[in-house]
């Protein structure tokens, strides 16, 4: 299995451990069904990296280089107006805790010379939902690792 896929699989396992979530999915393209919150949806995101391939080849080295997978995680909650911000913040905190403490994800990244970074987080204003308010957060992660083009 490609390393990028291993990293995403480990991230999804970490998200699945967030207590109380009703739905945890990857690359979901349809709306989260009513009543299925709290929910977490991860999108694969971009890959960023630079190589010194010409220099590496000229020096007789394998052209390994650092890559960063930049998935985004969306969190969704529904609650009465007075509680929707609190519920969103609780889900955000639980999500960050789950990612940064997941032994499988941390081990995979460490074994491949990488780590985790929080690129940014956004908290759009709540919106109305059928009987409650809905709120979301978006977290963009940086999951880095040593990339081996001969064994991606």
C-alpha positions as CSV (number, residue, x, y, z in Angstrom):
1,X,0.0,0.0,0.0
2,X,1.4,3.4,-0.9
3,X,2.7,5.4,2.1
4,X,0.2,8.3,1.5
5,X,-2.6,5.7,1.7
6,X,-1.1,4.3,4.9
7,X,-1.0,7.8,6.4
8,X,-4.7,8.5,5.5
9,X,-5.8,5.1,6.8
10,X,-4.0,5.9,10.1
11,X,-5.6,9.3,10.2
12,X,-9.0,7.8,9.7
13,X,-8.4,5.3,12.5
14,X,-7.5,8.3,14.8
15,X,-10.7,10.1,13.8
16,X,-12.8,7.0,14.4
17,X,-11.6,7.1,18.1
18,X,-13.2,10.5,18.7
19,X,-15.8,9.8,21.4
20,X,-19.5,10.4,20.5
21,X,-19.1,10.8,16.7
22,X,-22.1,9.5,14.7
23,X,-20.3,9.6,11.4
24,X,-16.6,9.4,10.4
25,X,-15.9,9.3,6.6
26,X,-13.3,10.0,4.1
27,X,-13.9,12.2,1.0
28,X,-17.6,12.3,1.5
29,X,-19.2,14.3,-1.4
30,X,-22.8,14.5,-0.1
31,X,-24.2,16.4,2.8
32,X,-24.0,14.8,6.3
33,X,-27.5,13.4,6.9
34,X,-29.7,15.1,9.4
35,X,-29.2,13.6,12.9
36,X,-25.8,12.2,12.1
37,X,-23.8,14.7,14.1
38,X,-21.3,15.0,15.6
39,X,-19.6,14.1,12.3
40,X,-16.0,14.2,11.0
41,X,-15.2,14.1,7.3
42,X,-11.6,14.0,6.1
43,X,-10.5,15.0,2.6
44,X,-7.1,13.8,1.3
45,X,-5.8,17.2,0.4
46,X,-2.6,18.1,-1.4
47,X,0.9,16.7,-1.4
48,X,3.8,19.2,-1.1
49,X,7.4,18.4,-1.4
50,X,10.7,19.3,-3.0
51,X,13.4,17.1,-4.2
52,X,17.1,17.4,-4.7
53,X,16.8,14.7,-7.3
54,X,19.5,15.9,-9.7
55,X,21.9,16.5,-6.8
56,X,21.0,13.1,-5.2
57,X,21.5,11.2,-8.4
58,X,24.8,13.0,-9.1
59,X,26.0,12.0,-5.7
60,X,24.9,8.4,-6.1
61,X,22.2,8.7,-3.4
62,X,18.6,7.5,-3.5
63,X,16.5,10.5,-4.2
64,X,14.4,10.5,-1.0
65,X,12.8,13.7,0.1
66,X,10.4,15.1,2.6
67,X,6.7,15.2,1.6
68,X,3.8,16.7,3.4
69,X,0.3,15.4,3.0
70,X,-2.2,18.2,3.7
71,X,-5.6,16.6,4.5
72,X,-8.5,18.7,5.8
73,X,-10.8,17.5,8.5
74,X,-14.3,19.0,8.8
75,X,-16.2,18.7,12.0
76,X,-20.0,19.2,12.1
77,X,-22.3,19.6,15.1
78,X,-26.0,20.5,15.7
79,X,-27.2,21.9,19.0
80,X,-29.5,24.6,20.3
81,X,-28.3,28.1,19.6
82,X,-26.9,28.6,23.1
83,X,-24.8,25.4,22.9
84,X,-23.7,25.1,19.3
85,X,-20.4,27.0,19.8
86,X,-19.6,25.0,22.9
87,X,-20.4,21.7,21.1
88,X,-18.2,22.7,18.1
89,X,-15.3,23.6,20.4
90,X,-15.7,20.3,22.3
91,X,-15.6,18.3,19.1
92,X,-12.6,20.3,17.8
93,X,-10.7,19.6,21.1
94,X,-11.5,15.9,21.0
95,X,-10.5,15.7,17.4
96,X,-7.1,17.4,18.0
97,X,-6.5,15.2,21.0
98,X,-7.3,12.0,19.1
99,X,-5.0,12.9,16.2
100,X,-2.0,14.0,18.4
101,X,-2.3,11.0,20.7
102,X,-3.0,8.2,18.3
103,X,-0.1,5.8,18.7
104,X,-0.5,4.2,15.2
105,X,-0.5,7.5,13.3
106,X,2.4,8.8,15.4
107,X,4.5,5.6,15.0
108,X,3.9,5.5,11.2
109,X,5.0,9.1,10.7
110,X,8.0,8.7,13.1
111,X,9.1,5.5,11.4
112,X,9.2,7.5,8.1
113,X,11.0,10.5,9.4
114,X,7.9,12.7,9.8
115,X,5.5,14.3,12.1
116,X,2.2,16.3,12.5
117,X,1.6,20.0,12.1
118,X,-1.6,22.1,12.4
119,X,-1.5,24.3,9.3
120,X,-4.6,26.2,10.2
121,X,-8.1,25.9,11.6
122,X,-11.3,27.8,10.7
123,X,-14.6,28.2,12.5
124,X,-17.3,29.6,10.2
125,X,-20.3,31.2,11.8
126,X,-23.1,28.8,12.8
127,X,-26.1,28.4,10.5
128,X,-29.7,27.4,11.0
129,X,-30.6,23.7,10.9
130,X,-34.1,22.2,10.9
131,X,-34.7,22.3,14.7
132,X,-31.3,23.5,15.9
133,X,-28.2,25.4,14.9
134,X,-25.4,23.8,12.9
135,X,-21.8,24.6,13.3
136,X,-18.6,23.4,11.7
137,X,-14.8,23.6,11.9
138,X,-12.1,23.0,9.3
139,X,-8.6,21.9,10.2
140,X,-5.8,21.6,7.7
141,X,-3.1,19.3,8.8
142,X,0.5,18.8,7.7
143,X,1.5,15.1,7.9
144,X,5.1,14.9,6.8
145,X,7.2,11.8,5.9
146,X,10.3,10.8,4.0
147,X,9.1,10.0,0.4
148,X,10.9,7.2,-1.5
149,X,9.9,7.5,-5.2
150,X,11.0,3.9,-5.8
151,X,8.5,2.7,-3.1
152,X,5.8,5.3,-2.9
